[in-house]
C-alpha cells in the first residue's frame, strides 16, 4: 500500500493486522478512511437518523441554551469509534461504497 498526500506518494508498505492500542496514528488513519463515509451519511437526505433522546431524557437536556429544534443525529465519530443512527434500508449505499473501497471485506482464500 502507498499513501498519496498532496500528490506525493509514500514508499510502499505492507498492511498487517492493524494498530496497537493507543497508537498515535490511529485517529489520523480513522479520519482518512472514514471521512467520505461520514460525509455521505450526513448529506444523504434519505437517511433520517435519530430525532433525539427519549422523552425521559429530554427533561435532563431542557436547561441547555440553543435552538429549539436540533437536526437529527445521524453519526457520531470520536478517535476510532463510530456510531451510525439509521433505518436499515436507507444506509445500504453508503455502507456498500465503504465496503467497496476499503479492506473491510473479508479476504477470500
Order of alpha helices (4+ residues) and beta strands (2+ residues): beta-beta-alpha-alpha-beta-beta-alpha
